[in-house]
Amino acid sequence: MNARSIFWMLLAAFAFWAFAYGALHPPKPPPIPQPTALPRLAPSGPARRDLFSNDPVIAGRTPRRGFIPGPARLVAMVGLCGASLAGERAVLDAPFPIGVILDPRARDARRVAAFAHARGEELFIQVDRAPNASELKRWRRAFGGFLGFATRHPDRAIATLAGSTFVLFDERGASDPRAFARAEIRTIRRDVRIDDRDSVPYITYMLEQATALARRRGIVVLLMRPRANDLTAIERLLRRRHDVQFVQPATAERV
């Protein structure tokens, strides 16, 4: 066997080994790339954990009747207030009108109510159901006059408040306004909860959403907490956008 024959035999043996090795050890597939996380519209910040946490951020709503295009009009409902006048004073002293939702059982409820009255703000009492006569008397004595009640269960108040002068604020914004119209109950329904997350960029983003809704549907009712970040975001919005107006809660009745 000459050198040429030996070369070709070795070459054939190597080719056979390479084929057999490749068959027994197929190449590993390239790693599957992990999906890229979508960017947040705004930093989320810590989530709130309170009475309003499980409600939809934006309530479903049809366009309001009688809408006239113009500046975006917003109503700021602030709840729950009364835990501490010192902690809530900055929001209560805001340079725009607000609706103060008072927790009648809170430690500082009387002082907060007195401060709201001195500022000329409209006061609402937080309830789970319509109050009885003795509760009304006690609250008037403790907190002075108030425009109405705020509740997450407005249906529980229809029978008792029918035909009264009180305004009922639906905090969830999911009620049927026709039922209240039949009972002649003045109502305000929440549209947007702006501070589900406690960061100024998130609250700013939700304010922009509310402003866009207000241009399409008329007055938009906001629910917010008496926190410094809420006030900071709103004040920045008002400095940046001269087509935004905050109006008294009573302006939003039945619209």
C-alpha positions as CSV (number, residue, x, y, z in Angstrom):
1,M,0.0,0.0,0.0
2,N,1.6,3.2,-1.1
3,A,1.5,6.6,0.5
4,R,-1.3,7.9,-1.8
5,S,-3.7,5.0,-0.7
6,I,-2.9,5.6,2.9
7,F,-3.8,9.3,2.6
8,W,-7.1,8.7,1.0
9,M,-8.0,6.0,3.6
10,L,-7.2,8.4,6.4
11,L,-9.2,11.1,4.7
12,A,-12.3,8.8,4.3
13,A,-12.0,7.6,7.9
14,F,-11.9,11.2,9.2
15,A,-14.9,12.1,7.0
16,F,-16.8,9.1,8.4
17,W,-15.9,10.0,12.0
18,A,-17.0,13.6,11.4
19,F,-20.3,12.5,10.0
20,A,-20.9,10.0,12.8
21,Y,-20.0,12.6,15.4
22,G,-22.3,15.2,13.9
23,A,-25.2,12.7,13.8
24,L,-24.7,11.8,17.5
25,H,-24.0,15.4,18.6
26,P,-26.2,17.8,16.7
27,P,-25.4,21.5,17.2
28,K,-27.3,23.2,20.0
29,P,-29.9,25.7,18.8
30,P,-29.1,29.3,19.6
31,P,-30.7,30.6,22.9
32,I,-34.2,32.0,22.5
33,P,-34.0,35.8,23.1
34,Q,-36.0,37.0,26.1
35,P,-38.7,39.4,25.3
36,T,-37.8,43.0,25.9
37,A,-40.0,44.6,28.6
38,L,-42.2,47.3,27.3
39,P,-41.3,50.8,28.7
40,R,-43.6,52.2,31.3
41,L,-45.7,55.3,30.4
42,A,-44.7,56.7,33.7
43,P,-42.7,55.4,36.8
44,S,-45.2,53.4,38.8
45,G,-44.1,54.1,42.3
46,P,-45.6,52.2,45.2
47,A,-49.2,51.1,44.8
48,R,-51.8,52.6,47.1
49,R,-53.6,50.2,49.5
50,D,-56.7,51.9,50.7
51,L,-60.5,52.2,50.2
52,F,-60.2,53.0,46.5
53,S,-57.5,50.6,45.5
54,N,-59.6,48.0,43.7
55,D,-61.7,50.3,41.6
56,P,-61.0,50.9,37.9
57,V,-58.7,53.9,37.4
58,I,-61.0,55.3,34.7
59,A,-64.7,54.7,35.0
60,G,-66.6,53.8,31.8
61,R,-68.7,56.7,30.7
62,T,-70.6,57.9,27.7
63,P,-70.2,61.5,26.5
64,R,-71.9,64.0,28.8
65,R,-75.0,65.7,27.6
66,G,-74.8,69.4,26.7
67,F,-71.0,69.3,26.2
68,I,-69.7,72.6,24.9
69,P,-66.1,72.4,23.5
70,G,-63.7,74.7,25.4
71,P,-61.2,74.6,28.2
72,A,-60.8,71.2,29.9
73,R,-62.8,71.5,33.2
74,L,-61.8,69.2,36.1
75,V,-63.3,68.6,39.5
76,A,-61.0,67.5,42.3
77,M,-62.6,65.4,45.0
78,V,-60.2,64.7,47.8
79,G,-60.7,61.7,50.1
80,L,-60.4,60.6,52.7
81,C,-59.7,63.6,54.9
82,G,-59.6,64.0,58.6
83,A,-56.7,61.9,59.8
84,S,-54.4,64.9,60.3
85,L,-54.9,68.6,59.6
86,A,-51.1,69.1,59.6
87,G,-50.6,66.3,57.1
88,E,-53.5,67.3,54.8
89,R,-53.3,71.1,55.1
90,A,-51.2,71.6,52.0
91,V,-53.9,70.0,49.8
92,L,-56.8,71.6,51.7
93,D,-55.1,75.0,51.1
94,A,-54.7,74.3,47.3
95,P,-55.0,77.3,44.9
96,F,-57.9,75.7,43.2
97,P,-61.4,74.5,44.4
98,I,-61.7,71.0,45.8
99,G,-64.4,68.8,47.3
100,V,-63.4,67.6,50.7
101,I,-64.5,64.1,51.5
102,L,-64.5,63.8,55.3
103,D,-64.2,60.6,57.3
104,P,-66.5,61.4,60.3
105,R,-64.7,58.9,62.5
106,A,-61.2,60.3,61.8
107,R,-59.2,61.8,64.7
108,D,-58.9,65.3,63.2
109,A,-62.2,65.4,61.4
110,R,-63.5,68.4,63.2
111,R,-60.5,70.6,62.6
112,V,-60.3,69.6,58.9
113,A,-64.0,70.4,58.5
114,A,-63.5,73.8,60.1
115,F,-60.5,74.5,57.9
116,A,-62.4,73.5,54.8
117,H,-65.3,75.8,55.7
118,A,-62.9,78.7,56.3
119,R,-61.5,78.1,52.8
120,G,-65.0,78.0,51.3
121,E,-64.6,74.4,50.1
122,E,-67.6,72.1,49.6
123,L,-67.7,69.3,52.2
124,F,-68.9,65.7,51.8
125,I,-69.3,63.1,54.5
126,Q,-68.1,59.6,53.8
127,V,-70.8,57.0,54.4
128,D,-71.6,53.4,53.5
129,R,-75.3,54.0,53.6
130,A,-77.7,56.9,53.9
131,P,-77.5,58.4,57.4
132,N,-80.4,58.5,59.8
133,A,-81.8,61.6,61.5
134,S,-79.6,61.3,64.6
135,E,-76.5,60.9,62.5
136,L,-77.3,64.0,60.5
137,K,-77.9,66.0,63.6
138,R,-74.6,64.8,65.2
139,W,-72.6,65.5,62.0
140,R,-74.1,69.0,61.6
141,R,-73.2,69.8,65.2
142,A,-69.7,68.4,64.8
143,F,-68.8,69.6,61.2
144,G,-71.2,72.4,60.4
145,G,-72.9,72.4,57.0
146,F,-72.0,70.0,54.2
147,L,-73.0,69.7,50.6
148,G,-73.7,65.9,50.6
149,F,-72.3,62.4,51.0
150,A,-69.6,60.3,49.3
151,T,-70.1,56.6,49.1
152,R,-69.0,53.5,47.3
153,H,-72.5,52.0,47.5
154,P,-74.8,54.8,46.2
155,D,-77.8,52.4,45.7
156,R,-78.1,52.1,49.5
157,A,-78.8,55.8,49.7
158,I,-81.5,56.2,47.1
159,A,-84.6,55.5,49.3
160,T,-83.4,57.7,52.1
161,L,-82.1,60.7,50.1
162,A,-84.9,60.7,47.5
163,G,-86.0,64.3,47.0
164,S,-83.4,65.7,49.5
165,T,-81.2,68.7,48.9
166,F,-78.0,66.7,49.4
167,V,-75.6,65.8,46.6
168,L,-74.5,62.2,46.4
169,F,-70.9,61.5,45.2
170,D,-70.5,58.1,43.6
171,E,-66.8,57.3,44.3
172,R,-66.7,54.3,41.9
173,G,-68.5,56.0,39.1
174,A,-70.4,52.9,38.0
175,S,-73.9,53.7,39.1
176,D,-76.9,54.3,36.7
177,P,-77.7,58.0,36.8
178,R,-81.3,57.3,35.7
179,A,-82.2,55.7,39.1
180,F,-81.1,58.9,40.9
181,A,-82.8,61.1,38.4
182,R,-86.1,59.3,39.1
183,A,-85.6,59.8,42.8
184,E,-84.6,63.5,42.3
185,I,-81.2,63.0,43.9
186,R,-78.5,65.4,42.9
187,T,-75.4,63.3,41.9
188,I,-71.8,63.5,41.0
189,R,-70.0,60.5,39.6
190,R,-66.2,59.9,39.7
191,D,-64.5,59.6,36.3
192,V,-60.8,59.1,37.0
193,R,-58.7,58.1,40.0
194,I,-55.4,59.9,39.4
195,D,-53.1,58.6,42.2
196,D,-53.3,54.8,42.1
197,R,-49.5,55.0,42.2
198,D,-47.7,57.5,44.5
199,S,-45.3,59.1,42.1
200,V,-45.5,62.5,40.5
201,P,-44.8,61.2,36.9
202,Y,-47.7,58.7,37.2
203,I,-50.1,61.2,38.7
204,T,-49.1,63.7,35.9
205,Y,-49.8,61.0,33.3
206,M,-53.2,60.4,34.7
207,L,-54.0,64.1,34.8
208,E,-53.1,64.3,31.1
209,Q,-55.5,61.4,30.5
210,A,-58.2,63.2,32.4
211,T,-57.6,66.4,30.5
212,A,-58.0,64.6,27.2
213,L,-61.2,63.1,28.4
214,A,-62.5,66.5,29.5
215,R,-62.0,67.9,26.0
216,R,-64.1,65.1,24.6
217,R,-66.7,64.7,27.2
218,G,-67.0,67.9,29.2
219,I,-66.4,68.1,32.9
220,V,-64.3,65.2,34.3
221,V,-64.4,64.4,38.0
222,L,-61.1,63.3,39.6
223,L,-60.7,61.4,42.9
224,M,-57.4,62.0,44.7
225,R,-55.9,61.7,48.1
226,P,-54.7,64.5,50.3
227,R,-51.1,63.8,49.5
228,A,-48.2,66.2,48.6
229,N,-47.4,64.4,45.3
230,D,-51.0,65.0,44.1
231,L,-50.8,68.7,44.7
232,T,-47.3,68.9,43.1
233,A,-48.6,67.2,39.9
234,I,-51.7,69.4,39.7
235,E,-49.8,72.7,40.2
236,R,-47.3,71.7,37.5
237,L,-50.2,70.9,35.2
238,L,-51.8,74.3,35.8
239,R,-48.4,76.1,35.1
240,R,-47.9,74.2,31.9
241,R,-51.5,74.1,30.5
242,H,-53.5,77.3,30.5
243,D,-56.5,75.5,28.9
244,V,-57.2,73.5,32.1
245,Q,-59.7,74.8,34.7
246,F,-60.6,73.3,38.1
247,V,-64.2,74.0,39.1
248,Q,-66.4,73.5,42.1
249,P,-67.8,70.0,42.6
250,A,-71.4,71.3,42.4
251,T,-70.6,72.3,38.8
252,A,-70.6,68.6,37.9
253,E,-74.1,67.7,39.1
254,R,-76.0,65.6,36.7
255,V,-73.6,66.1,33.8
